[in-house]
Amino acid sequence: MRRSMLFLPGNNPNMLINADVFGADAVIFDLEDAVSPDEKDAARILVRNALKYMDYGNTEIVVRINSIDENGFWSKDLDEIIPLKPSMIMPTKVTNAEYVKKLSDYMTAIEQKSGIPEGTVKLIPLIETAMGVENAYEIAVADERVVAIFLGGEDLTADLCCVRTKEGDEIFYARCRMVNAARAAGKDVYDTPFTDVNDDEGLIVDAKKAKSLGFTGKASIAPRHVKGINEVFSPTQEEVDYAYEVLEAIETAKKQGKGAISLRGKMIDAPIVLRANQVIAAYESIKGGSAR
């Protein structure tokens, strides 16, 4: 289960070496915004070597590459990174399905050349423009490599010509559209980072808002925010206990030959059972399958 995704600068060797100690379910090695143009080549080599020589255990590795509009950096990024088989590539400023298809075709060529099964490396498009938000569903279903979509709030608000705030009212529509598009496509969806690295309480409020809208998880640019994100996007013990009660009630109804059953004064119907199964699946995934 991917609750938290932590951005780490691709030109910072210490953070790359220690990527798995921050507690994030996934880390994003950033070759784009965190790296100045004159350091792109060096950062690419650092990330390549980290993937080649480091063992990150169960921490999922994502690499954010440069935009296809930026001086050919994106193709160099893929040439170096794909053969090392990270879990996912995060393309930036994705605006339409054609963008995704172009990347996927290029990735396929590298996989074939490297002797890697086609489709091994997945995609999580970063959507951070007004056009991208409007095309979110088309992006989500553009290619089988796409396993999730990701909202980038900072660039989006610049494109919308508005100010990014802690309250997030300015990206409410984008958040809702992204979630709806992802769920319609059967994909996961991840929320933009909360950028005030010193405001832990604000982070919790923002993460709870994202969860309430249906996001799968949330990104962070600060290691200190990872713990809070994990807690928010993990089922509470009360939710887990209730989920098991629901499934036990359904089993009891089946054994008694009943078509319907109530629990705590409320009828148990299909949506409640679905939610219970989702809660238990998340709980067991977090616990590594050790749940009851």
Secondary structure, DSSP 4 states (H G I P E B T S, - for coil): ---EEEEEETT-HHHHHTGGGS--SEEEEESSTTS-GGGHHHHHHHHHHHHHH---TT-EEEEEPPPTTSTTHHHHHHHHHGGG--SEEE-SS--SHHHHHHHHHHHHHHHHHHTPPTT-SEE--EE-SHHHHHTHHHHHTS-TTB-EEEE-HHHHHHHHT----SS-GGGHHHHHHHHHHHHHHT-EEEEPP---TT-HHHHHHHHHHHHHHT-SEEEESSGGGHHHHHHHTSPPHHHHHHHHHHHHHHHHHHHTT-S--EETTEE--HHHHHHHHHHHHHHHHHTTT---
